Amino acid sequence: MSSSVPFRPIVPGSSLATPHTSGEASTSRGRNLVPGWKKRVSTACLACKKSKRKCSGTAPCENCRTLRRECIFDESLDQRRRVAAKRTAEELEYHRDMLNDLLKVIRSAGEPQAQKLMELIRNDATPEEIRLFIDEILAELQATEPTSKDKQETAAQLKALRDSANMQGAAPSFRRKVMDVNFLCDTPPIQVPAKPWTTVSDEDAFVSHLVSLYFTWDYPFNAFLDRDVLVDHMRAGNADSDYCSPFLVNALLAQACHFSEYSEAYGDPGDVATKGQGFLHEAEKHYKQEADKLKLATLQGTLILYERYSISGQDDLGYAMLKKATDLAVRMGYVDEDEVPKVEDQDLSGKPIDMTASITKLIWGLFQVDTVCHAGFLKPNRIRHLHLKRPPRISLQNDAEPWVPYPAQKPPRPAYVTTYFDESCTLSEISRDISHTLFTDDEALDDDKAHLSQTIEALYRRLRRWHDNLPDELNPAHKPAPHILLLHIRYYTTLISMFNCPRGHNHQSKPTKVESPAGEGQNTNYIAISSAREIARLVSIHQREYGMSRSHIFALYAVNLALFVLLERGAFRISDPDCIALTSAFAVITTRSILGNRVLSIFRRSIRKTQDNRESTRWDELPDGLREILEEEEESSTYSESQMGDSSSTSSDDGEATSDNYDHDEPMVSSPAEVEKEESASHHGTHHHEGGGGLCEMLCRYEVMSLGRNEDT
């Protein structure tokens, strides 16, 4: 029997439903077509759960109202709710803290306390009982103080050092095979997609993690990007955008891997040399196609590659990228390398707001990179003039956007990004003038020594005045964000370079010397040592508040410079709190990169001579982890100097290799006995180096290991 009436659908739906056409989606069976259909509830009350009844989902539910019983909903039991996710994160954080405190007690407590702790654990004590016992032990340890003031200070420094070594340690020696607690608690503050920007990873969460790390730890120091503009265009996903490109993003991700400890950041398990390798290779492929394009994203990506190559110390690629970035900016007409400018100031008023902001930050950020690089290695910087006005400065009240120390679970600090950038640009202008006065090869400057001394005096007062007039909000006493601490550190490294380069030193030590720069009897030796100790104080704040494992690469340069000054001038004492602070930070930073390992191998040889000649009995006071790092034999280092490849020799005109004019295997400084011998010889006119020869030699080595030998590559 045939019928023209269609069969009623088996699934719930309208009784008047008609047959589906092939083009219709199966969602036409949706339940909401039926007026009487009840929507699923998110959770049931406790009584309905216990009796396994259907619950209406609103308090009081129909069942409880009918049975006249109390209706209780516990939304935290619904694992899909935010409150459950928050509770899970809090539980993970609690157990992580308990594990860290347990390890701390095992390391620091006495044998009887450690035995009692083991007995508690073996006797199946509850976690609450174990937590209570751990808190009691930690309170006792904190209350124990040495008798004398000196011992108190040393003990505090050593405790901080042990904590730092224990918590930060060396780079992971293996690639994690399982997800750690920190990852489970991790929510990157900046969320961006992986596609279409990179083919190395399709995980949005991992790419967001790297982008967040970059803008937290690397970006603020030079700030040559406009973060908000770049992130907005990354989210838009337009690969042909003028503000973003696959080259820029892959370069950024390659650099960001330096700050990540996730297994995905490594190319080979536990090998820091392979961090970001995949992203770097993809960035290099794009760079070959875009190298000569006068585009915003090309110049930005080139600057990031400069930073990346500086950390890895690949041949002369550091200098090559910086030179390329500067050349692009010159071709765009935004900067000038000549003493007399060739072009007029640029007017960006006709460009979109985002483009104006991005170009301005890029060019002034490039100027800062150029100044930090060249002035730091006692060379005149290349950029002499900028043809764009600085980004406008805003009030401190409107500049208090929070800086969040992602991924650490610590409170945010005011970033003062605009204020910092403006002050950093001023410091760069002063450093530029210092570099073109003291670090040039113009011998005519030495002819009029009185004029040279007056010029140095004026530059010194200008530098001091800038530092003295910094806003109170940037005071290190307020424990500001890391980039603000690094701004102060940069000031002290500039002082050290200024008065310890040959010309800056000679203006104090030759017969034509003038009054001391400060007008208070401070000679170059005092300025160098006091600046190194100020760097130690600032590094201590950085280490205590944020750790050193994710510090900017400039921190490695500054800590190495401060340690060298103390070693060279016989002021290094193993038990000195400043030396401990610098050495502990150095021990952490150097394990994070190839450059760090190379610098550490040189420092070991220098510190070994100090150990042999001074206070060798105090060497045992250092924590075991740090002492092992400093005493480790060079051949056991993860990265030997042989990995520098061609950087240990240069090619002569006839193609044959010629060795450097210095030996990488020599210690950076002489032993204290040799220093005293040289100082004695200097009074008889037989000093080996004139001026800051030792500092120049050390900086030359550092420059070759990081940026390369040939600046004109």
Number of C-alpha atoms within 10 A of each C-alpha: 2 4 6 5 8 10 12 14 14 6 9 14 18 16 10 11 13 12 10 11 8 7 6 8 9 10 7 12 16 12 16 14 12 13 9 8 11 10 10 9 11 13 20 25 24 16 18 19 12 9 8 10 12 14 22 20 17 15 15 18 21 15 17 18 12 9 8 10 12 13 18 16 17 10 16 15 13 14 13 12 13 12 14 15 15 13 13 15 16 13 13 16 17 11 13 15 12 17 13 12 17 18 13 18 19 16 13 15 17 12 11 9 16 16 13 12 21 13 12 16 14 9 9 10 13 11 13 9 13 18 15 11 17 22 16 12 20 16 11 12 14 9 9 9 14 13 8 8 10 12 13 14 16 18 17 15 21 20 15 18 26 22 15 21 20 17 13 18 18 17 17 17 10 12 17 14 8 7 10 11 13 16 11 12 18 15 15 18 16 15 18 22 18 21 19 14 21 20 13 17 15 14 12 14 18 20 27 20 26 25 23 23 26 21 20 23 22 23 19 22 25 21 21 25 25 18 13 11 16 19 16 13 17 24 14 13 17 16 16 9 13 13 24 26 26 25 28 26 25 28 29 27 27 27 28 28 26 27 21 20 18 19 18 16 26 22 17 15 17 18 19 25 19 20 29 25 20 19 26 23 15 19 24 17 12 18 20 10 10 16 18 14 12 13 17 21 25 25 29 26 26 27 26 27 28 23 25 25 23 26 22 22 26 22 22 22 24 29 25 21 24 25 20 19 26 25 17 22 22 16 12 13 17 21 29 22 16 11 10 9 14 11 14 13 14 14 11 15 8 8 10 10 11 13 16 16 18 23 23 21 21 23 25 27 23 25 26 26 21 22 27 20 19 19 24 25 22 24 18 24 26 20 20 19 20 22 18 19 14 15 16 9 14 13 10 15 8 9 16 16 15 14 20 19 19 20 18 12 12 11 10 15 17 16 21 24 22 20 22 23 26 17 18 22 19 15 22 23 17 18 26 25 17 26 24 18 20 26 22 15 12 10 7 8 14 15 9 10 18 13 12 19 23 15 15 20 19 13 19 19 14 14 19 14 11 15 16 10 9 14 12 10 16 20 13 18 10 11 17 21 26 29 24 24 21 22 19 20 24 22 20 23 23 24 20 25 26 28 25 25 21 21 24 23 22 21 26 20 15 12 9 12 14 17 15 15 22 13 10 8 10 12 17 22 15 12 19 23 22 17 21 29 22 18 29 25 18 22 27 24 20 23 22 15 15 17 21 26 24 20 22 20 22 17 22 19 19 24 23 24 22 27 24 24 25 19 24 20 17 19 15 21 19 22 20 14 22 25 22 23 24 25 21 28 28 25 25 25 28 23 23 25 22 27 26 25 20 26 20 22 25 21 20 19 20 20 23 15 17 22 19 13 13 17 12 14 10 12 15 11 13 18 17 12 16 22 15 11 18 19 13 13 12 18 10 8 15 15 21 14 21 10 13 20 10 14 20 20 15 15 11 10 7 6 8 10 13 11 13 12 8 12 11 14 11 11 18 23 25 20 22 21 14 12 16 14 12 17 15 13 13 14 9 9 9 11 14 12 11 15 21 17 15 21 22 17 15 19 21 16 20 21 22 22 27 27 27 24 21 15 15 9 14
